[in-house]
């Protein structure tokens, strides 16, 4: 369970993705003055988590720095 929250593996990436998506879906149900943003609310939630420093797979982007051949 500790690895899901504090590692950089696949399980951690899936947990972060599920958490951000679930939080965005919960916020998509909110109506402010009769206006609901729907699924478009997931993007600002993802941007907020990114601004707070939550990273899903930092080693994924690091792999682009190494040549393949």
Secondary structure in CASP SS format (residue, H / E / C, confidence):
PFRMAT SS
TARGET T0000
AUTHOR 0000-0000-0000
METHOD secondary structure of the structure
MODEL  1
X C 1.00
X H 1.00
X H 1.00
X H 1.00
X H 1.00
X H 1.00
X C 1.00
X C 1.00
X C 1.00
X H 1.00
X H 1.00
X H 1.00
X H 1.00
X H 1.00
X H 1.00
X H 1.00
X H 1.00
X H 1.00
X H 1.00
X H 1.00
X H 1.00
X H 1.00
X H 1.00
X H 1.00
X H 1.00
X H 1.00
X H 1.00
X H 1.00
X C 1.00
X C 1.00
X C 1.00
X E 1.00
X C 1.00
X C 1.00
X E 1.00
X C 1.00
X C 1.00
X H 1.00
X H 1.00
X H 1.00
X H 1.00
X H 1.00
X H 1.00
X H 1.00
X H 1.00
X H 1.00
X H 1.00
X H 1.00
X H 1.00
X H 1.00
X H 1.00
X C 1.00
X C 1.00
X C 1.00
X C 1.00
X C 1.00
X C 1.00
X H 1.00
X H 1.00
X H 1.00
X H 1.00
X H 1.00
X H 1.00
X H 1.00
X H 1.00
X C 1.00
X C 1.00
X C 1.00
X C 1.00
END
